[in-house]
Amino acid sequence: MRQVPKFEGRTGRMEPKIGVDEFMALARRFGFSEAALGRIGAAVSNDDLPPGGPGLQRWMGAVPEAAGDRYAVEAAEFFGVAEAIPVSSGTAALHAALVAVGVGPGDEVIVPAIGFLATSMAVALCGATPVFADIDESLQLDPATLPGLLTTRSRAVIPTHHWGFVADLAPIVEFAQQNGLAVLEDCAQSPGASYRGARVGSVGDLGCFSISAYKLIGGGEGGLITVREGGRLAERALQFVEGGGLWRPDRFGPERYPGELFPGTNYRLSDLESTIARVQLPKLPVIVDRYRRVFGQIMAGLGDYPGLTWQKSNDPTGDIGYQIRFLPATNEQSAAIAAALGEAGIWAGHRGPDSAPDWHTFHQMFPLFGAHADHCRPELCPRAIDYWARMVTLSVDQWYTADDCAAFAATLDAVLRNVCA
Ligand SMILES: Cc1ncc(COP(=O)(O)O)c(C=O)c1O
């Protein structure tokens, strides 16, 4: 009989699958400044990174101090909510938030007629029906439409804060509370904005953010769910985000309450994205302030013009203002203004009544047209159709100096005086 030597296990020094070098190489591709890269580098070390690489932040408590968890804590504090859950995209955030409040087949969810396709698609992904609410002159969901849209199947309403402005949350929340609806704020386009002093994402039951490369902060892809009161809504959202995670006191224990256990998916945010988001989050108020200054300085150089309606603000101190939008009296005037501004060096967007299809308006959300085409009929939301065609959009730059703002305002003022005379 041979004596069997005991295998004592690995003696080689283990390195994570994705080490700091690869991590930083990826981070460099996001185009951060050297200072930001330095902070990202300081926030991670080989010891921080889990053996399998970024993305296993919660897994079996293997990396208790991983970036994803730290980001969750910091984001909850930043947005003023009990819990925040990092997820892989804004669409994932919406899907999980809807599941968290119990939206399922046969239910209806009210969404604004102008917004982004992801919001209504997330409703459809739950097997529910998106019901479009018309907009008002704030170009946001018009709270006055809600009573006419309520049915016995209504479960939730999703005010989207569009284009750096905020939806009128107070009447929406009041209506929802009176009628047993959940309020999910879609904050993807207005992170850091506030409504009556509270950051968007902390007013409704849940808030949904995108932190993709196209948003005010973000690197590659990513999202965040904020849960105002935490508790079961947060548990359910997390259960859906990490179906195999079962982040419960007793992971494999029996159901603690009816409906606690249900199949989820994998919408986790990786540690790489979490680290980048952590570095960017504290910059958000600074970015927002820069836009507010620029927006305010440009608007101070403008006046009233016959027939022209400025986008109404639901909270002038809470808006971000990275775009300027207005409604000239006619489509012809809108086209003339956009053309004159273009010639004068300011890009201006105007769609007109025969515009190319676009995913931000309910009547052109083609992926919904199979089962939900009936809800996308233009006649259901006439103001959205009119404003979508007629509005003029200008983008402002957070880096404009006071002189840039004055020059921008002078050009815009001259064009508006000429066309609206
Ligand atoms: C209002 C709104 N909601 C949701 C999303 C979806 O976010 P993501 O692209 O991260 O899935 C977007 C993205 O543009 C958006 O603008």
The ligand as an SDF file (V2000), in Angstrom:
LIG
                    3D

 16 16  0  0  0  0  0  0  0  0999 V2000
  -35.7430   58.3930  -20.2270 C   0  0  0  0  0  0  0  0  0  0  0  0
  -34.9080   57.1640  -20.4000 C   0  0  0  0  0  0  0  0  0  0  0  0
  -35.2510   56.0490  -19.7520 N   0  0  0  0  0  0  0  0  0  0  0  0
  -34.5130   54.9180  -19.8490 C   0  0  0  0  0  0  0  0  0  0  0  0
  -33.4030   54.8560  -20.6480 C   0  0  0  0  0  0  0  0  0  0  0  0
  -32.6830   53.5770  -20.8150 C   0  0  0  0  0  0  0  0  0  0  0  0
  -31.4000   53.5830  -20.2790 O   0  0  0  0  0  0  0  0  0  0  0  0
  -30.3140   52.5310  -20.8130 P   0  0  0  0  0  0  0  0  0  0  0  0
  -29.9000   52.9260  -22.1730 O   0  0  0  0  0  0  0  0  0  0  0  0
  -29.2080   52.6280  -19.8010 O   0  0  0  0  0  0  0  0  0  0  0  0
  -30.9580   51.1750  -20.7870 O   0  0  0  0  0  0  0  0  0  0  0  0
  -32.9940   56.0110  -21.3560 C   0  0  0  0  0  0  0  0  0  0  0  0
  -31.7980   55.9730  -22.2130 C   0  0  0  0  0  0  0  0  0  0  0  0
  -31.5810   56.8010  -23.0660 O   0  0  0  0  0  0  0  0  0  0  0  0
  -33.7740   57.1800  -21.2300 C   0  0  0  0  0  0  0  0  0  0  0  0
  -33.4470   58.3070  -21.8950 O   0  0  0  0  0  0  0  0  0  0  0  0
  1  2  1  0
  2  3  1  0
  2 15  2  0
  3  4  2  0
  4  5  1  0
  5  6  1  0
  5 12  2  0
  6  7  1  0
  7  8  1  0
  8  9  2  0
  8 10  1  0
  8 11  1  0
 12 13  1  0
 12 15  1  0
 13 14  2  0
 15 16  1  0
M  END
$$$$
